[in-house]
Amino acid sequence: MANDPTARILNTLLVGVLWWVVFDLGVIIPSFAAHKLTSTAQATCVGLVFAIALAFLYRGLFRAASLVYLAGVWLLATIVIVLNAGIHSPFLVFYVVLPISAAWLLGYRAALLIAGICLALSLAMTVLEINAC
């Protein structure tokens, strides 16, 4: 990991987010959150996914850490999008960021695959919303 700048940046990102999750669970959620149980569950899931990715990264498994990071962010973003206004959710921006992260971590083929998955899921959410009206 010491010689790979991408791995060092991913390490910094994961450690920074884990510190933010600890701060979130210790200060923000108990003091300000309206839905404490939901917020705690979301923060715990984010922390767990990023801790697993960090563990893979420390073992030298960069590709596995990248896949866990991308799959975790995709899954959590999808859950938040579905629970918060569906296709109109402001969290839909994560579907734009994921292919960029995939290109950075795993290359253009992974970016195209993730972009296709995000587009297909966005289309499915749109169709479901149209049919619900």
N, C-alpha and C positions, 0 to 999 in steps of 0.2 A: 504494500500500500504506500510505502514511503516514496517510491519512484513514480507512481502514477498520479498525475495531477487531478484527473477525474475522480479517482477514488478518494483523494484528500478532500475535494470539494463536497462529494457525497457524504463523507464522514462529518464534515463541518455542518452540513445541512441537517443531517440526522441528529447530531448532538444538540444543535440549536433548537430544533423542534422538540426534542425530548425535554430540554430545560423549560421551554415554553409550556409544555404539557404539565410539568411539575408545578410551575407557577400558576397555571390555569386551575389545576386541581386544588392547590393550596390556598390561593388568594381570590381569584376571580370568581369561580363558581360558588364558593360558600358566601361571598359577599354580595354579588350582583346578579347572578343568574336567576331568571324567572322560572325556568324548568330545570331545577337542579339535577334530577335523576337522569333526564335525557342528556343534558350537557356533560354530566359525569361519565355516562356510558360512552358518549362520542369521544371525549378526551382520553378515556382509558383505552378504547379501541385504537385510536391514533398512536398513543404511546406504545401499545403492544406491537403493532405492526412495525413501527419505526425501530423499536428495540430489537425485534427479530432481524430486520434488515441490517442493523448495526452489528449484531452478533455474527451474521454471515460475512459482513465486510471485515471484521476483525479476524476471522478465520482465513481470510484471503480469497473468499468466494465472491468476487466482484459481480459476476453475472447473476448469481443467485440473489445477492443483496439488491441488485437493480430490479430483478423481477419481483421480489417481495415488495419493494418500495412502490413500483408502478402498479402492481395488482392491488395493493392495499389502498393507495390513493384512489384508484379507479373504483373500487368497491365502496369505500367511504363516501366518495363524491356522488356515486349513484344513489346511495341510501339517502344522503342529504337532499339531493335534487328531487327524488321521488317524494320525500316527506315535506318539502318546501316548494309548493307551487308548480311542480313538474317542469314542463318545458319552459315556463316563464321564470324559473328560478335564477337568481343572480349567480348561483353556484355552478351554472352551466359553463362558466369560464374555465373550470377545471378540465372540461373536455377539450378545450383548446390547448391548455398547458400540457396535458398528458402526452400527446404526440411529440411536442417539443422536448419534453424530458426524455422520452424514449429515444429520440434521435441523438440526444446528448449522451445517453448512457449506453445504448445498445446498437445504434446505427439506423440507417434509413429504412430498412425492411421492417424492423420493429415499430418504427414511427408510422409507417403505412398501415401495418396491421392494427395498431391501437387507434389510429385515426378512423379506420373502417369500422371498428367496434364501436367507437364513440358516435360516429355518424349513424350507424344502424340503430343504436339504442335511442338516440335523439329522435330518429324517425319513428321508432316504435312508440315512444312517449307522445309524440305529436299525433299519431294515428289513434292512440288510446284516448287522448283528450278530445279529439274531433268526434269520436264515437260516443263519448260520454255526454256530449252536449245535446 
